[in-house]
Amino acid sequence: MLNLIIAEAALELVPSEISRHASVRNDASRRELDPSRILLDRSIHHAAMLKLRDDYKRGRPDLVHLTLLSVTSTPLYQTGRVKVFIHTCDDVVLEFREGTRPPKSYFRFRDLMQQTLVERPDSGLITLFEATVPRLLKRIGSDPAIGLSVQGKPISLEDLAARLEGAENPAVLVGGFPKGHFTPQTTEALDELARIDANPMDAHVVAARLVYEVEKAHGKSSS
Ligand SMILES: C[S@@+](CC[C@H](N)C(=O)[O-])C[C@H]1O[C@@H](n2cnc3c(N)ncnc32)[C@H](O)[C@@H]1O
């Protein structure tokens, strides 16, 4: 079973320090919600976000949604051979029960994430808890834990997939952010940092390619 972690994901509620900014208040009042109950979204809250630490890495729930769909729409996921976690930039983890299908509509995904982050219900389909990447990896008991990054050591996806296929409980981290790199805290918790292409790609493309390669490696090993 592959554990796939969308790490340091740009998915969070609007932080209190910008909840009074006009772009946030207008968005919240249009949707008849309290500013503390809406997702931070760069396409709407750009002006307010300029005040935030690491703003360039945050406020992209759409990108997290795309990455999640690119994994959960695959045969590997649908046959229960990959478990998905979203680890957010503020150290909240959403663990998806095997086979759980997230909404395909972005607006339904956004509403589900808002409700989950505010109310923290345990629906059985998504379990929420607080954890840094090192704590999450310990909880999963992953071996090895491999982070994908343009800063990593070059490896072909085929070789990486063959390694994952031969491991008992591997975890792969894909950054759920639009720009920048994993924090030192994340990098230090990894066994390895791997680069699968000389050029940077979007997280959803990387996740889809990884899953496809793991499917092929599994096909080879079981034929
Ligand atoms: C849009 S990128 C983040 C930008 C960052 N400069 C980077 O590529 O590491 C999102 C994620 O996709 C993965 N990624 C993108 N290009 C990659 C590559 N060539 N090799 C390995 N991972 C890659 C990484 O996990 C990265 O955190």
The ligand as a MOL file (V3000), in Angstrom:
LIG
                    3D

  0  0  0     0  0            999 V3000
M  V30 BEGIN CTAB
M  V30 COUNTS 27 29 0 0 0
M  V30 BEGIN ATOM
M  V30 1 C 4.5110 23.3240 -8.3470 0
M  V30 2 S 5.6500 22.2770 -7.5560 0 CHG=1
M  V30 3 C 6.3250 23.3210 -6.3490 0
M  V30 4 C 7.3840 24.1620 -6.9380 0
M  V30 5 C 8.8300 23.7980 -6.6040 0
M  V30 6 N 9.7100 24.7500 -7.2270 0
M  V30 7 C 9.2460 22.3830 -6.9760 0
M  V30 8 O 9.1260 21.9790 -8.1290 0
M  V30 9 O 9.7260 21.6680 -6.0720 0 CHG=-1
M  V30 10 C 4.6630 21.2060 -6.5990 0
M  V30 11 C 5.2790 19.8960 -6.2430 0
M  V30 12 O 5.3950 19.0520 -7.3620 0
M  V30 13 C 6.5050 18.1770 -7.1870 0
M  V30 14 N 7.4190 18.3810 -8.3250 0
M  V30 15 C 7.3030 19.2930 -9.3060 0
M  V30 16 N 8.2650 19.1320 -10.2290 0
M  V30 17 C 9.0160 18.0860 -9.8010 0
M  V30 18 C 10.1780 17.4280 -10.3330 0
M  V30 19 N 10.7380 17.7960 -11.4730 0
M  V30 20 N 10.6920 16.3870 -9.6320 0
M  V30 21 C 10.1180 15.9880 -8.4610 0
M  V30 22 N 9.0210 16.5760 -7.9300 0
M  V30 23 C 8.4880 17.6030 -8.5880 0
M  V30 24 C 7.1350 18.5280 -5.8670 0
M  V30 25 O 6.6380 17.6460 -4.8810 0
M  V30 26 C 6.6550 19.9410 -5.6500 0
M  V30 27 O 6.6510 20.2870 -4.2890 0
M  V30 END ATOM
M  V30 BEGIN BOND
M  V30 1 1 1 2
M  V30 2 1 2 3
M  V30 3 1 2 10
M  V30 4 1 3 4
M  V30 5 1 4 5
M  V30 6 1 5 6
M  V30 7 1 5 7
M  V30 8 2 7 8
M  V30 9 1 7 9
M  V30 10 1 10 11
M  V30 11 1 11 12
M  V30 12 1 11 26
M  V30 13 1 12 13
M  V30 14 1 13 14
M  V30 15 1 13 24
M  V30 16 1 14 15
M  V30 17 1 14 23
M  V30 18 2 15 16
M  V30 19 1 16 17
M  V30 20 1 17 18
M  V30 21 2 17 23
M  V30 22 1 18 19
M  V30 23 2 18 20
M  V30 24 1 20 21
M  V30 25 2 21 22
M  V30 26 1 22 23
M  V30 27 1 24 25
M  V30 28 1 24 26
M  V30 29 1 26 27
M  V30 END BOND
M  V30 END CTAB
M  END
